[in-house]
């Protein structure tokens, strides 16, 4: 090759590199190669977000680089169900509109997620501010010791005072395993709700009545604070 031709090669390569990276050009490659959203090409119904990664828009799913598809159920005009405000029917079932949530009850409609647990009740029954909706679930361990030498084991339950709930349930009980035995039970409750103990053996009652009625000052504790409750020795007096 003549010397003059060889000398043109570096200039030609520099020109091509400059042209390929010029203004308005998009870099392609794996997501790990992208540095800014200006260099990213997301698919249909996808948006570039944190770390210059593509994410499917709300209500869509799939590969955000190839394009996301609508995953919300199709509205069925033949549905006979009244789903309420901010909701629609599809194949006989009710669904909330985007960014809405159903908390008020069956077929009671849906409300914006931002209005749930905002300190202002919106449902007629205030269900959007209920402890079971707005508080985190935690595990709490309870210890009871039967110290009543009457030949009977103690049947006992735990009742949530802020909602209609009992442990183990409203029709069965925990049962101690003999005098002096330490009996442990772990429940899952909602942080901050009040839990009261009810126990009975024969005619002797500890705490609330076994059906949850009555009141007591020493048998009620907050869920989650502490996470371990010692009910102490249950004597016959």
N, C-alpha and C positions, 0 to 999 in steps of 0.2 A: 504494500500500500504506500502511495507517495506520502512524504512527510507532511505536506499541507493538509491531506485528508485526515491523518491521525490527529492533528491538532484541533480539528473541529469536533471530535467526539466528546471531550469534556464539556465544551460549551453546549452541545446538543443535549447531553444528560442533565445539565443544570437547568436548561430551558424546560424540559419535560417535567422535572421535579417541581419547578415553580408553577407550571400550568396545572399539575395535578392537585396542588394544594392551594390553589387560588381562591379568591373570595367566592362565596356561594357554593362551595363544594362540600359534600358531606362525607365523613369518614365512616366506613363500614367495618364490621368486625364483631367479635364477641363483646358482651356487655362489660366484661372486665377491662376492655381496652378503651372504653369511653371515659372522658374526663369531665365534660360539661354537657348540659342538656342541649346546647347549641350544636353539638356534634352527634346527637342521638336521633335516630329515626324510629319512632314507635309505630306500632301497627294501629289499625282502626280501633276506636273506642279504648285507647290506652293513652296514658299521660306519663311524661318524664318527671320523676320526683327526686327524692333524696339519693345522693351518691350517683346521680345521673342514670338511675335505673328506670326502666319502664314498668308501669303498673296498670292493670286493667281498671277501667273506670267502674264506679259502683253500679252493680246490677249486671256486670259483664264478667266473663271468665275465659280462660284460655292462655295462649302464649302471647304476651303483650308486644312482642317484637314482630310476630306474624299477623296479629289481629285478634281481638277478643270478640266473643259472641254473646248475645243477650241470653241470660239464663233466668230471667223472670218469667213466671208462667204466663201463658197467653190468656188474655181476658176472654171469658166465655159469656157471650151475650145471652145464652139460653139458661144461665144459672138462675135459680129461683131463691137463692139465699140472700138475705139482707145482711151484708157484712158491716154496715155502719160507715161512719165518716173516715176518709183517708184509707179506705180498703176496697178491695175488689174481689170478685169471685172467679175462680177458674177450676173447672172440672169438679164442681160441687164443694170446693173448699175456699176459705177466705184467706187472703194474703194482704199484708200491709204494703202501702206504697213506699217508695224508696225513702230511707231515713226516718221512717215511722216505726212504732212498736205497739203491740197489743198488750195492754196491762189492765184494762178496766173490766175485762170479763168476756165471755163468749159473745161473739157478734156485736160487741159494743164499740167497734171501730178501733182506729189506731190514732196515736198522737205522736207529734214530733219527738224524737229521742231527746232533744235538748230540754224538753219540758218534764221529763221523767227525773225524779229525785232532785228537783230544783228548789225544794222547800215550800212549794205552793201546790196543794192538792188540786188536781184537775178532774180526776175520776169522781163520779158521784159517791163511791165508797172509799175514796182516797187511796186506792190501791197503787197509784203511781208513786206514792210516798211511803209505802209499807216497808217495814224493816226487812222483810224477805226479798224485796226488790232492790233496796238501796244499800243494804249492809252486806259485807262479805261473810261467807260461811267459815266457821272455825270449829275445831274439835276441842271438846272440853271433857275432862275425866272427872267422874264423881265417885266418891268412896263412902260407903255406909257400913256400920258395924252394929250387929244385933247384940245388945247387952241386956235384953229382957228375958230372964230365965222362966219363960212361961210354957215352953215346949212347942211354941209356934214360930214359924218363920215369918218375916215381914214382907208383905206385898207392897211395892212402892212404884210410883211413877214420877216423872218430871213434866211440869206443865209450863208452856210458854205463855207469858202474860200479855204479850203484844200481838198475839195471833192465835188462831184455833189450832193448837198443835200439842201433842203429848208424846212422851217416850216411855216404853217402846211403842205404844199406840193407845187409843182410847178404850180398847177392849181387852188388852192384856197388860201384865205387870212384870217388873223385875221382881225376883224373889231372893231373899238372903239365904245363905247356905249353912245356917246353924249359929248358935250363940258363940260370940267371940270371933267369928270369921269376918275377915275384911273382904267385902264384896265391891268390885270395881265395875263401872259401866262408862263407856265412852259414847258421847252423843255428838252430833253435828248441829250446831245452832248458829244464829246470826249475831255477829259482833254487836254488843250493846243491848240486846234484848234481855228481859228479866225472866229467869227460870226459877220456878218454885217446886219444892219437893212435897209429895203427898205419900203417906205410908200408913199401913194399918195391919194389925194382927189381932184377931178376935175383936174385942171391944176397945182396944187401945189404938189411938190415932196419933201419928206424928206429923207435924206440918199441916198441910191442907188435908181436907177429907179426900179419900181415895178417888172420888169423882171430880176432884178439882175445885170444889166449892170451899168456902171459908177463907180465912186469912191467917197470916202469921208474920212475925217480925224477924225471925231467925232462920227461916227455911228458904229464903229467896236470895238469889245471887245473879250478878250480871254475867252474861255469856262472854267468854273471852278475857275476862278480867276478874280473877285470874283464870288460867286454863286448867287448874286443878282445884276441885272443891272437896273438902272433907266434912261430911255431915256429922261426924262424931259418933259417939256411942249412944244408941237408942235404948234408953232405960225404960222400965215399966212405969215410972212415976210420971 
